Amino acid sequence: MRETTLSRQLARHVLANQTMSPELSAWMRLLLLDYCAVTAGGANRGSAAAARAAVQVSAERNAFYPAALHGVDGFVTVEDAALVNGITAHGLELDDTFEESSLHPAVVIFPAVLAAADARGYSVDKVLSAAAAGYDVMCSVGVLLGAAESYGRGFHPTGVAGALGAAAAAAALSGLDEDQTVNALGLAANMAAGSLEFLSDGSWTKRLNAGHAAATGLRAAKLAAAGFNAPETALEGRDGFLRQYGEGLVEGRELRLEYGRGALDTSIKFYPCCRYMHGNIDLLRDIHAEHPELALTDIESINVGVIKAGATLVSEPAERKLEVRTPVDAQFNMPFGAAVALTTGRATVEQFDDAPALAVELREWMEKVTCYTSEKLEAAFPAHWQAEVQVRLADGTVIERSEDAFRGAPEDRATWADIVLKAEGLIGEPSAAALAESIGNLQDGLPLTGQMALPLFVG
């Protein structure tokens, strides 16, 4: 008997008759609230505006344009909604992160399931259950792929693993059978894409990777439903997904599929930059709070531990990180993040938007930042992301701080109140309150569309 393929294992997990626990149901609503807030907050990004301009938008919902754009008025096709909303949601770099596989599930999974729900009228419980299955697949495939291996080959895990997660969620929503779901996953693996070359000049393609993955997953499920087939060994085969985007099946790694685990183990972001920077920003903000008097002349060096898998994103090459030409440059720049946190005690959207000018002011602070690797950090990674910093003063004093989990990680879980406060900073208190109330009051068994008060960007 043939060994069960990875695609079939995933398909069986997606189609299993799962019961959503109260904990998971509440957490999926929190993740949805976070997604809606960061999407509406990112609706005025240039990348979001360009994405909207590239598709046909209707002022009214109709059979041809059933799916809502998030953060602005307008309706588009299902795939266009997934594409544009995914791009928009990823624009602020404030969306959730599954740390072990170094990817961003919400900006792929929610654009896909919400667009499908708009078109088909799926109920709240069905949408959230499918989204949880999509998180499981995206996150577990990402772990199997390996963040270090994927980054080492120049690929963005959100883009490549995300296509499979979106396909899984779409398959669950649309009622595909096991063979069709296997094909949907295989087709998504074949169409997956996502490069890291945006790091060379701070351009927008990382945001595209999220929207492309969401739309690709929907397309894969649609093709599979129509009878289009794909190789069953699309993941582990000789020329399959894991060998293309990583190093193949790595010894000791296997699919770990427990319903809801992907979502429950997902972290919330509170700073608009790469998650690999967050732990050090946490610690340097703490040091600023304790020592607000520190001036440039007081500082000899700022040493920050960087997880190796993220070094090519946020700290290498070191000389390139001293040049901040765009906000994207700053979003993937540990010296900039460290300087902002230590000098101001903050790390806000406004600061990262103003990064090219702010980096000029902070240049001497940035030059004092040294990024290093740490045996302790590497021993904990990838299951746990930890941080450590040392600020050496001119008088010989060394201020050291460390944390065993970044804030917002499962070990330091964000609350509903945390997300409402985050939303207020992005879309204003009235819109945040209306959004939180509508999501908090979602009724299982009723269509999702019409129940959510999606905020509109004003500006």
N, C-alpha and C positions, 0 to 999 in steps of 0.2 A: 504493500500500500504506500502511495506517495506521501512523503512528509508534508504536513500542512504548511503552506507558504505563509509568508508574513502578511501578504495582502488578505488572505483568507482569515487569518487570526484577527486582523483588524476588522474585517467585515463582520465576523461573528460577534465581536465586541459591540460594534455599532448597532447591530440589529437585535441584540439581546433585550429581553423584556426587563428593563431596568426600572427601579423605583427611586425617585429622587427624594432623598432625605430632607427633613426640614432645614438642616444645616446647609446642604448643597443648594436647596431652593433659595434660601436667603442670600447665600454667597453669589449665586448667579445673578440675582437682582443687583447686588452691590457692584459686580463687574459690569453689568449693563449700565448702571448709573455712571460709573467711571468712564465707560466708552462714550456715552452720549455727551458727557461734559467735555471731554478732550476733543471730540469731533466738532461740537459747536464752537469750542474755543479756537479750533484750528481752521474755521471756515474762511477766514480772511487771509490765510497764507497765499502767497503767489502760486504755489503748486496746486492748491485747491481750486483757485480761480481758473488756472490753465486747464485743469482736468474737466471742470464744468464746461468751459468753452469748447472742449473737444467733442462733446456729446450733444445730441438733440434733446432739448429740455422742453417739456410741456408745462404750461401754467396750471393745468388741471389734470387730475388723475383720470386715466382712461384705460381701456383694454390694451392699448399699445404701449403706454407709459404708466405702468401701475405702481412703480416703486419710488418712494420719496427720497429726495436728497436730504442729508442730515446737516442742519445748521443754516440752511437757506430754503427759500420757497422753490418748488419745482419738482417735477416727476419725470422719470426716465425709464428705460428698459431695466429689467432685472439685472442683467450683467453689467450694464453701465452704472447702475446704482452701487453694486458691489465694488466696482473699480473706483468710482469717484469717492464714495464714502470711505473706502479703505485708505486712499491717498490722503483725504482730509483728516482722518483720525490719527494718522501717523505723523502729521506735520509738526506737532509740538514736541515730539519725543517725550510725551508724558503718559503714554499708554502702558498697560500692564506688561509684566515680564515673567515668563517661566524661566527661572534662573538656570536650572540644571541643563537645559538645552539652549539657553541664550536666545530666546525668541519671544515674540510679542503676539499672543493669541487673539486678544480682543479685536485688533484692527484687521484681522482676517476673518475670524469666525462670525462676529456680529454683523459686519456688512453683508456677508453671504446669507445668513439666516433671516435677517430683517428684510432684505430685499425679497426673498422667497415668501416670507410671511405677508408682505404687502400684496404680492401677486395672487396668493392662494388662500389667504385668510386663515392661516394656521393659528391655533390657540396658543395662549401664553405658555402653558405647561409643555406643549409639544415643541415649541420654539426653544425654550430654555433647556429641555432635555436633549434636543439635537445639538444645541450649542455646547453642552457639557460633553457629549460624545465627540464633537469636533475638537474641543480642547484636549481630550484624552489622546486622540490620534495625533494631532499636531505635536503635542508635547512629547509623547512617547517615541514617535518617529524622530524627533529632534534629538532625544537622548541616544537613540540607536545610531544616529548619524554622527553625533559628537560635535560640540561647538568648536573645539580646537581644530578638528579635522576639516570641518566645513570652512571656517575662516582661513585655514591654511591653504585651501584651494581657491580662495577668493569669492566664496559664495555666502550669501546672507541667509541664515537659517529661517528667518521669518518668511522669506519669499519661497524657499524651496520646500520646506516641511509644511508651510502654511497651505500650499495647494492641496495637499492630501487631507489636512484637517478640514478645509472648506468642503472638499468632495465628500468626506465622511458625514459632515453635518447635513449637507444637501441630500445625501442618500437616505439618511434617517428621516428627514422631513418628508421627502417625496415618496417614501414607501418602497424603495428598491428592494429586490430580493438579494439573497447572498451572492449569487453569481454576478448580478448587475453591480452590486457594491464593490466586489473584487475588481470588476472592469473599471468602475469609476475611479478607484484608487490607482489602478495602473495607468489610466489615461492622465490623471492628474500628475503622476510621477513623470510621465513622458513630457508633459507641457510645463513643468515647474521651471522657474527661472528666478534669478536675483543675484546681481553682482555687487561687490563691495567697492567698485571703482569710484563711487561718489566721494570716497575719501580723498581722491587726488585733487579735487577742486571745490568741494563743498556744494555739489549740485544736488538735484532733487530725487535721484533715482531710488534711493532707499525707500522713500514714501511710495513710489510706484510699486515697489516689490510687494507691499501689503495689499494694495488694491488689485494688482494683477493676480495674486494668489487667491483672493476672494472670488474674483470673476472666473478664474480658471477652474476652481473647484465646482462652481455652478455649471460651467460648460461641460466638465467631465461627467458630472452626474446626469446631465441632460443627454449627452451622447450615449452613455451607458444604458439609460432608460429606453433609448431608441434601438438598442441592439448592437451598438458599436463595441467591439471587444478589444482587450489589451492583454499583454503577456501576464500570466499569473505570477511570474517571478520578477515583476517589474521593480521590486525593491532589492532583492538579494541576488538577482541574476548576474551573470558575468558582465553584462553591459547595463546593469540596472542602476537605480537611483542611488543606492548607497556607495557604489563605486564611482559614479559620476561626481557626486557632490561631497563625498567623504573618502574614507579609506576602506570601504567595504564593510563586511561584518567583522567587527572588532571583538576579539576573544573576551568573554566575560560580560558582554552586553546582550540583553534580550528584551523583547517587548514586556513592559510591566503595565498590564492593563487592569485597572481597578476603576469602576465607574465613578466619575466625578473627581478622581485624584488629580487630574491635570489642572482643573479649575481651582480646587482647594489648595493646591501647592503653588498657585500663581501669586506673584508679588505685585504690589501697587507702587507706582512711582510718584514721588513728590517733587522732583527736580526735572526740568525740561532738557534732559541730556541723556547720553548713553548710560544704561544701568551700571556698567562697570565703574563709573565714576562716583556712584551715589554713596558708597560706604565712606570713602575719604571725605566727601562733602559733609556727610553727617558729622564726622569727627572734627573737621576743621571749623565747622559752624559752632560746635561745642567749645572749642578752644577760643574762638572769637568771643563767645558769650562770657567766658571766664576771664579773658584777658583783652578787653576791648581797647586797651591803651596801646597795644603793640603797634609800632611803626616800622617802616621799612628798615631803618637803621638799627632796629633791635634784632632783626632776623639775620642769622647766618645762612640757614638752609631750611627748606621745607621738603621733607622726604616722605614719599607716599608709596605704599605697597600697591602694586597693580597685578592682578591675576594675569598669568601669561596669555591665556586665550584671548583676553581683551586688549593686550598690549598693542597689537597692530591697529586696533581701532582708536585708542585714546592716548597712547604715549609714544608711538613710533611712526616715523623717525622723529627723534627729539627736536631737531632743528626746524622741521616742518611745523611742529606744534606751536612754535613761537610766532608763526604767521597766521593771523586770523583774518581772513578776507570775507567770510560769509558767516551767518548764524550757524549753518551746518558745520563749518569748521569748529566752531566753539562747542557744539553739541557732542563732539567727539574729541575732546581736548582736555586731558587731565590737568595740565599746568594752568589753563584758563579757569577751569572749575575750582581748582585749589586756591588760586589767587582771589577769585570772587568770594569764595566762602570764608577765607581767613580775613579778608579786608572788610567785608560788609556784613558777614553773618547771614547772608542770604544766597539764594540761587534761583532767580525768578525768570519767568518768560521774558519780561522786559529787559533784563540784563543780557540774556542770550540773544535777543533780537538786536540789541545795541552792541553786540560783541565786537565788531570791527573797530568801533571807536573806543570802547571800554578797554579793549586789549592794548591799545596804545598807552592808555593811562596806567595799566597794570603790567606793562612789559617788564619792568625791573623785578616785580614780584614773581612773575612767571619764570624769569631767569633763575630764580632761587629754588625752583621746584625740581627735584630729582625723583624720577619714577624708578622703582626697583622691584625685583621679584623676591618672593619670600617663601621659604620652605613650608612655613605654617599655613599660609594662604593656599598653596598648591596642594597640601595634604588634605585640606577640607574640600577643595573644588573637585568635581562640579556640583556635588550634592549640596554643599553649603558655600555661600559667598561671604567671606569675611574681609575685614579691613583693618589697616594699621597705619599710623602716621607718627612721625617724629618732627617736631619743630625745634631746631637748634637756635638758641639765642646767642647774641654776640658776647654776652657775659659768661657763656659756658653752660647755662641752664638748658636742659633738654625736656621739652614737654611731649610726653608720649601718650597716645590714646589708641585703643583698639576696640573692635566690636565683633561679636560672633555671628551677627546677622544684620544685613542692611535694614534700615527702617522701612516698613511696609512688606517685609518678607513674612512667610508663614510663621516664623518664630517671633515676629513682632508685628502681628497682623493689624492691618488698617481697619478702622471701624466705619460704620455708616456715617457717623458724624464727621470723620476725617474726610470722607469723599464729598460730603455736602460742602464742607469748608473749602476743599480744593475746587469744587465747581463754582462756588461764589467768586473765587479769585479769577476764574476764567470767563464766566458769563454773567456775573452779577447776582446779587442776592435774590431778587424776585424770580429770575429764570431758574436759578438753582433750586429754590424752594418748590416751584411748580414742577420741575422735572423730578425731584426727589419724591414729592407727594404722588405723582402719577405712577412712578415705578414701584414705590412702596405699596401702592394699592392695586397693582395688577391682579386681575382675577383669573385663576386657572380655569380652563374650559371655555373661555371667551376669546374671540379673535384678538391678537395682540395689536394689530393696526387699529388706531382710534383710541386706544387706552393710554398711550404715552404722549405726554406733552413735550414733544421735541422742541428745544429752544432754538430760536432763530438768532443768528449772529447780527449784531447791530453795529454799524460802523462803515 
